Every structure is written in C-alpha cells, then in structure tokens.
Amino acid sequence: MTLRNALMLSLVATGVFLAGNAGADSTKSELEKSPRHGEWVKVTAADAHVVNAFVVYPEVKKPATAIIVIHEIFGLTDWIRLVADRLAAEGFVAICPDLLSGMGPDGGGTESFASGDDVRRAIRDLSPDRVTAELDAVLKYVSELPSTNEKVAVSGFCWGGKQTFSYAVHSDEIVGAFVFYGAEPPAEDIPKLSAPVYGFYGESDNRINATIDATKAAADAANVTYEPVIYEGVGHAFLRRGMAENANEAQQSATKAAWKRWVSLLQGL
C-alpha cells in the first residue's frame, strides 16, 4: 500500500476525508447519498429580509450542539453544504446560510449569479450590519429548534472566517468561534470577545497570518481566549484543498489534523 493510499484510508476512518474529490459532480453525489436529513429552510431577519439556509441533522438520541457554517467568498456552494453534512455525521446540527439570499438576479441567491466573479462582487457589497443581522437571525432560528441544546457555535472559511471572527466580537450568545484562514478584526475589538476563538491557518498564507501575533497579544492582554494553530506545509484554503483527489501529503495531513481538532473542540464546548 502506498503512503498516499494509507493516508486516505486513515482520513476516511476518522470521518475527515469529506469527499472523494473536489469536483462539483462528486460533491453533489456525496450530498445526495448522505443518510442524514438535510433540508432548506427560510430564516427571517429583523428587517424582514429572508435568508435561505441549509440545515443538516445528526442521528443522535439527545438535543445536539448547533454550529453555523459561514461560506467562503464563493457563496453557498455544495462544498460548504458537504462540510455541514460531515459535521452532522460527527453529532452536531449544522446550518449554513446563503448570505447572498435575495441579492442575485430575480431575487435569487448564490445559485442565480452568472459567474463566480459576479458572486464575489456581490459579497464585497454586503454591509457588515446586514451580515450581522442575518447571522443573528440564523442563530435565533437554530437555537430554537427542538433538536438543539442551548449551545450554538459559529465557523467559517476565508471570507466566512473573517465574518466568524467579527461575529464573535458582536455576539455574546455563541459558545465558540472557529476561524479558518480568515482575517482578524481590529485589535481594539478583541477585548469584546465573550466566547473562545480558535484559529486554523496555513503556514504559507502571510496575507492572513501577518496579524496573528498582534491579535494573540491583544487577546492575552484582555484575558480572552484566542488559540491560533498554523498548519505546516500548506497555504490558504487548505481544508478545501486537502479534500481534493489530487491533494498532496501535506494538505491531506493538515486537513486530518484540523478536522480532528475542530471536532474535539466542539465536543468540549
């Protein structure tokens, strides 16, 4: 058995290898074959704006901790929904909102845009207040589900990682925040954190990593929890890349380690 195959088998065994390859067809197939219950729901924000979201439920006997999964700058993709499905496989209720709901042609969401560039431009036009208001609504929705307990965490990737950190500054209701290679808020906002923040970063991603030390120093000075981990041999978006069929050994290893850490921290909340 090759080293690559052995590592893949290890990832499958631990529930980390989220998809056989990163192609759209394979990801969609993985979602369609999932034994877990996933459904689209509509969440109404305080300004009456309706957010479309995808919820996946674990197969458990008791109410579960919930986690909000915030998408990348690419919008709500099948990959993000697959991450939510795998979190449900680990025992959590996962909800991923489409923060472009109503922003596309004819009032559509991510799926209605003609190109990836159009999606990225629309996301850049989202105001911080709107994003916060919609996350507030999603948090309220998921926390009131009969199948969830009182604990709601938030997570996100890249652009979504930045929104995760910003939302942790804003909200005193979440129990934890998981930032995957997202930019940190200004250092003066760090003392506002009321929940622990856990960071996941690739070693070769200085655009994001350049402010980690200052953020950590601000968190320590304010006596709030910010625990960043930098994964060796990988760059930005390493979790998505580590799931791809052509992922190298470092990407696969980082994905396995990050997923194991994420699940362990969630279970400890």
C-alpha positions, 0 to 999 in steps of 0.5 A: 500500500502506498503512503498516499493510499494509507493516508486516505484510508486513515482520513476516511476512518476518522470521518475527515476525508469529506469527499472523494474529490473536489469536483462539483459532480462528486460533491453533489453525489456525496450530498445526495447519498448522505443518510442524514436529513438535510433540508432548506429552510427560510430564516427571517431577519429583523428587517424582514429580509429572508435568508435561505439556509441549509440545515443538516441533522445528526442521528443522535438520541439527545438535543445536539450542539448547533454550529453555523457554517459561514461560506467562503467568498464563493457563496453557498456552494455544495462544498460548504453544504458537504462540510455541514453534512460531515459535521452532522455525521460527527453529532452536531446540527449544522446550518449554513446560510446563503448570505447572498439570499435575495441579492442575485438576479430575480431575487435569487441567491448564490445559485442565480449569479452568472459567474463566480466573479459576479458572486464575489462582487456581490459579497464585497457589497454586503454591509457588515450590519446586514451580515450581522443581522442575518447571522443573528437571525440564523442563530435565533432560528437554530437555537430554537429548534427542538433538536438543539441544546442551548449551545450554538457555535459559529465557523467559517472559511476565508471570507466566512472566517473573517465574518466568524471572527467579527461575529464573535466580537458582536455576539455574546450568545455563541459558545465558540468561534472557529476561524479558518484562514480568515482575517482578524478584526481590529485589535481594539475589538478583541477585548469584546470577545465573550466566547473562545476563538480558535484559529486554523491557518496555513503556514504559507498564507502571510496575507492572513497570518501577518496579524496573528501575533498582534491579535494573540497579544491583544487577546492575552492582554484582555484575558480572552481566549484566542488559540491560533494553530498554523498548519505546516506545509500548506497555504490558504484554503487548505481544508478545501484543498486537502479534500481534493483527489489530487491533494498532496501529503501535506494538505491531506495531513493538515486537513486530518489534523484540523478536522480532528481538532475542530471536532474535539473542540466542539465536543468540549464546548 
